[in-house]
Amino acid sequence: MNRRVWMLLAVGVLSACGDSGGRPRRPGTGTTDGSVDGDGGVRPAFDAGPCTPSGAEGSVESCTDGLDNDCDGRFDCADEACSGVGPCPVCGSVDTQLGAPLALPDGVGGTECTTDASCPGAQQCFDLGEDPLFGGRTFECRESYRSSLDFIGFAPTATFTDVSDIVSVCVTMEHSWVRDLEMRLEAPNGQFVRLQAFLGRDGGEIYMGQADDCDSASSPTPGTGARYCWTPGAARQAMFDYANAGGTLDSAPDCSGGTAEMLPPGDYRTSDPFTNLVGTPMNGRWTLSVTDLWGADNGYIFDWSITFNARNVDDCSSPLI
């Protein structure tokens, strides 16, 4: 079974086949199985010896009876088959609400650079493309929104080996000029994939989400975010490629009382291939970086998530971070 693990959370531990009805626990067995009792507590785990499916061969987990119905070594909420069923949490998942929308640094920086080491503080060096007046490529330092998650729940030696090791990276955000942005996923060893590469500001205005384009630079206010994801098998091209190729766009209200074009929420391919991450350890710090390379138009981020294929998870019932 291909297990998919959302970014954070896990509850419960290993279980063995058996019921929860007061049978003695064998020495050395686990203390909880992750199943939920009638009072909202966690049932103890019992070692009942060899498992016999509770029904016909191929039985599915019932998620509520304290039995390992499918004989996979887990029962009820500890079984991945019960992910999101009834009282069971989604396996390995927690929403990453930030508490309040966070404003993206709006074109902060400007120092010319050749590498990240040329930039002050935590700023990074970005290629801003061809200079329209003097020619030649322009490289300048910019400040980024950065949010990191320290993963500990993968097998100790697990490494990223194939694009199927990642299911999705998602973000809820809004911005009044999406062409300003470059977005990256950075791996624990420093490798990264550009979810969306900055391609220059050429082209028409396109929103992400329902941006508030009526606010001022001195007093920005958040609009309404929309959910965008990057997945290996997305039907749409990378965001800017999709828009530049004439992809269908949604509409959102603008300051004039009319509407502006808006990038449709949903799944997109990445600008760089996910194979850029091959070889990185799965455990460690994974970072989402969003950089606004031009001032004036601003944006906000509301939350983000990352979903890995669970085949690398050491124990689905233990925390990933």
ZIRA-V131761 format. One record per residue. N is the residue number from 1. SS is DSSP state (alpha for helix, beta for strand, coil for the rest). PHI is phi as a letter, one per 20 degrees, with the letter a starting at -180 (NA if undefined). PSI is psi as a letter, one per 30 degrees, with the letter a starting at -180 (none if undefined). Layout:
n: {N;N}
ss: {SS;SS}
phi: {PHI;PHI}
psi: {PSI;PSI}
//
This chain:
n: {1;2;3;4;5;6;7;8;9;10;11;12;13;14;15;16;17;18;19;20;21;22;23;24;25;26;27;28;29;30;31;32;33;34;35;36;37;38;39;40;41;42;43;44;45;46;47;48;49;50;51;52;53;54;55;56;57;58;59;60;61;62;63;64;65;66;67;68;69;70;71;72;73;74;75;76;77;78;79;80;81;82;83;84;85;86;87;88;89;90;91;92;93;94;95;96;97;98;99;100;101;102;103;104;105;106;107;108;109;110;111;112;113;114;115;116;117;118;119;120;121;122;123;124;125;126;127;128;129;130;131;132;133;134;135;136;137;138;139;140;141;142;143;144;145;146;147;148;149;150;151;152;153;154;155;156;157;158;159;160;161;162;163;164;165;166;167;168;169;170;171;172;173;174;175;176;177;178;179;180;181;182;183;184;185;186;187;188;189;190;191;192;193;194;195;196;197;198;199;200;201;202;203;204;205;206;207;208;209;210;211;212;213;214;215;216;217;218;219;220;221;222;223;224;225;226;227;228;229;230;231;232;233;234;235;236;237;238;239;240;241;242;243;244;245;246;247;248;249;250;251;252;253;254;255;256;257;258;259;260;261;262;263;264;265;266;267;268;269;270;271;272;273;274;275;276;277;278;279;280;281;282;283;284;285;286;287;288;289;290;291;292;293;294;295;296;297;298;299;300;301;302;303;304;305;306;307;308;309;310;311;312;313;314;315;316;317;318;319;320;321}
ss: {coil;coil;coil;beta;beta;coil;coil;coil;coil;coil;coil;coil;coil;coil;coil;coil;coil;coil;coil;coil;coil;coil;coil;coil;coil;coil;coil;coil;coil;coil;coil;coil;coil;coil;coil;beta;coil;coil;coil;coil;coil;beta;coil;coil;coil;coil;coil;coil;coil;coil;coil;coil;coil;coil;coil;coil;coil;coil;coil;coil;coil;coil;coil;coil;coil;coil;coil;coil;coil;coil;coil;coil;coil;coil;coil;alpha;alpha;alpha;coil;alpha;alpha;alpha;coil;coil;coil;coil;coil;coil;coil;coil;coil;coil;coil;coil;coil;coil;coil;coil;coil;coil;coil;beta;beta;coil;coil;beta;coil;coil;beta;beta;beta;beta;coil;coil;coil;alpha;alpha;alpha;coil;coil;coil;coil;coil;beta;beta;beta;beta;beta;beta;beta;coil;coil;coil;coil;coil;coil;beta;beta;beta;beta;beta;beta;coil;coil;beta;beta;beta;beta;beta;beta;beta;coil;coil;beta;coil;coil;coil;coil;beta;coil;coil;coil;alpha;alpha;alpha;beta;beta;beta;beta;beta;beta;beta;beta;beta;beta;coil;coil;alpha;alpha;alpha;beta;beta;beta;beta;beta;beta;coil;coil;coil;coil;coil;beta;beta;beta;beta;beta;coil;coil;coil;coil;coil;coil;coil;coil;coil;coil;beta;beta;coil;beta;coil;coil;coil;coil;coil;coil;coil;coil;coil;coil;coil;coil;coil;beta;coil;beta;beta;beta;beta;beta;coil;coil;coil;coil;coil;coil;coil;coil;alpha;alpha;alpha;alpha;alpha;alpha;coil;coil;coil;coil;coil;beta;beta;beta;beta;coil;coil;coil;coil;coil;beta;beta;beta;beta;beta;coil;coil;beta;beta;beta;coil;coil;coil;coil;coil;alpha;alpha;alpha;alpha;coil;coil;coil;beta;coil;coil;beta;beta;beta;beta;beta;beta;beta;beta;beta;coil;coil;coil;coil;coil;coil;beta;beta;beta;beta;beta;beta;beta;beta;beta;beta;beta;alpha;alpha;alpha;beta;coil;coil;coil;coil;coil;coil;coil;coil}
phi: {NA;e;e;d;d;f;g;c;l;a;c;n;c;f;c;d;f;q;d;d;e;n;f;f;e;f;g;n;e;f;e;b;d;n;f;d;e;f;e;n;e;d;f;f;e;c;e;e;n;g;e;c;g;f;b;f;g;n;g;d;f;e;m;c;d;m;d;e;f;d;l;d;n;c;b;l;f;f;e;g;f;e;g;m;e;l;f;f;f;f;g;m;d;b;f;d;g;e;n;b;g;d;f;f;g;d;m;f;p;p;f;f;b;c;b;g;f;f;e;f;l;e;f;c;e;c;e;e;n;f;f;f;e;d;m;m;e;d;c;c;f;b;e;d;f;c;c;d;c;e;e;c;e;e;g;g;d;f;c;f;d;b;f;f;f;d;e;a;c;c;b;d;b;b;b;e;b;f;f;f;d;c;c;c;d;d;e;g;e;n;f;b;c;f;f;b;e;f;d;n;e;f;o;f;f;c;e;d;m;e;f;e;e;e;f;d;f;e;b;f;c;f;e;d;f;c;e;c;c;d;c;f;d;f;f;f;f;g;g;f;f;f;f;f;e;n;f;f;d;e;c;b;f;d;f;e;n;d;c;d;f;c;f;f;f;p;e;c;f;e;f;e;f;f;f;g;e;g;o;f;f;f;f;p;e;d;c;e;c;c;c;e;e;c;f;n;f;c;b;c;d;d;a;b;b;c;c;d;f;f;f;e;f;f;b;g;e;d;f;e;c}
psi: {k;j;k;k;k;l;e;a;k;k;k;l;a;k;l;l;k;l;a;g;h;g;k;k;k;k;k;f;l;l;f;l;f;f;l;k;a;f;g;g;a;k;k;l;k;k;j;g;a;k;k;k;k;f;a;l;k;g;k;l;k;f;f;f;g;g;k;i;e;g;h;g;f;l;l;b;f;f;k;f;f;g;j;g;k;b;f;k;l;k;j;g;k;k;k;h;k;g;e;l;k;k;k;k;k;i;g;k;a;f;k;k;l;e;l;e;f;f;k;k;b;g;l;l;k;k;j;g;a;k;k;f;e;f;l;l;k;k;k;l;k;k;k;l;k;k;k;l;k;j;k;f;g;l;k;e;g;k;l;j;f;l;f;f;f;k;e;l;k;l;k;j;l;l;k;f;i;f;f;f;k;k;k;l;k;k;l;f;g;f;l;l;k;j;e;j;k;k;g;l;g;k;l;l;k;k;l;k;a;i;l;j;g;f;l;l;e;f;i;k;k;k;b;k;l;l;k;k;l;k;k;e;g;k;e;k;l;l;e;e;e;e;e;f;g;g;l;k;l;a;l;l;k;a;f;f;f;b;l;l;k;k;k;k;l;a;k;l;l;l;e;l;k;f;f;f;f;k;f;k;k;e;k;a;j;k;k;k;k;k;k;j;f;k;a;d;k;l;l;k;k;e;l;l;l;k;k;l;k;f;f;f;k;e;j;f;f;l;k;f;none}
//
